[in-house]
Amino acid sequence: MDLQEQLKKLFPDHEVAPDDEPIAEEKELWVQSEPMICKFEKRKGKPTTIIEGYTGSDDDFKILAKELKTKLSVGGTFKDDAIIIQGDYRDKIMEILKNKGFKVKRVGG
């Protein structure tokens, strides 16, 4: 007896919804002409990568921050018009942003 049959016995009145649910699409971010700045700093002795210089809306920048944190599997935050990522991930972040169409400038080291 598979799971579907067991669920039908437990909930005989339940109707199965069709699998035509819309899949969440990646939101198209506004790409600017000026380069974004990707720099490395140590804060309280720990390495951090900071991305600044996005001129689009804050909501788009927050979406970009969440996407970067998810792809890199690291922690971070969006604060004061900058994305702060825990660790030194400048090369990976620059590659991800370039693939999205952004111009990125490396600053410091």
Stockholm file with secondary structure:
# STOCKHOLM 1.0

chainA/1-109         MDLQEQLKKLFPDHEVAPDDEPIAEEKELWVQSEPMICKFEKRKGKPTTIIEGYTGSDDDFKILAKELKTKLSVGGTFKDDAIIIQGDYRDKIMEILKNKGFKVKRVGG
#=GR chainA/1-109 SS CCHHHHHHHHCTTCCCCCSCCCCCCCCCCCCCSSCEEEEEEEETTEEEEEEECCCSCHHHHHHHHHHHHHHHTCCEEEETTEEEEESCCHHHHHHHHHHTTCCEEEECC
#=GC SS_cons         CCHHHHHHHHCTTCCCCCSCCCCCCCCCCCCCSSCEEEEEEEETTEEEEEEECCCSCHHHHHHHHHHHHHHHTCCEEEETTEEEEESCCHHHHHHHHHHTTCCEEEECC
//
